[in-house]
Amino acid sequence: MAIKLITFDLDNTLWENDTVIARAEKACYTFLQQQAPKLTEHYSPEQLVQLRLQLMTQQPHLSAQVSKVRKLSIQQALESTGHDNNDIPDLVAKIFDCFLQERNKVELFPHTIPLLKTLKNQYQLASLTNGNSDLEKIGIAEYFSFSLSAEKVGASKPRPNIFHAALHKANVKPEETIHIGDHHLDDVHGAQQLGIHTIWFNPKKQRWEDQSDREKPTATVHCLSEIISAIEKIR
Ligand SMILES: [Mg+2]
């Protein structure tokens, strides 16, 4: 069966993301120290993270809405530390802008652009993310026919919704599609449930068996430079 669509996870697949988020949260906290010192007197950076995680547990319907949850957690922290209700919406917007600015300053892996350039000539490419990065701002939107996020679709990977939406949008069958991502559950298991081929991007060279007891990915690569040949094998 010919491969027609290749979908990519973004965070930790096309760039290293953990340091990006850590830096973005640090920038927000510094901004909060200047703009809302009453909040930072009461909340450490770790406590703000806890507050956000708590919100997701209490309101599971928000689990796909990462931007909304982040804004809501800042709003609650501002409310609980005696900020004027009239100032809160504006403050929340500013702090979230600060987060997004830093969040989109990513350093792509060295093979990301060469890989996307090569694949774009042969396949339809799409991005499927649970996060809130902006490919226009990052500068790689031109390589993708379309981009879907959990926020837009209303359900995060590994739930099938976003994969279904991608197949529907590209008008392709699961067996004509390969999904590439770093996460054993969100990416590999999520796509496999629908019969989509999977390439597990595993730069840390972890053992699949240590990560998951589910069906193995169709292929595993340790570097993005190995993807073209992995796709050839699947074809
Ligand atoms: Mg990822």
Residues whose N, C-alpha, C, O or C-beta is under 5 A from the ligand:
A	BS01	MG	D9 L10 D11 N12 T13 D182 H183
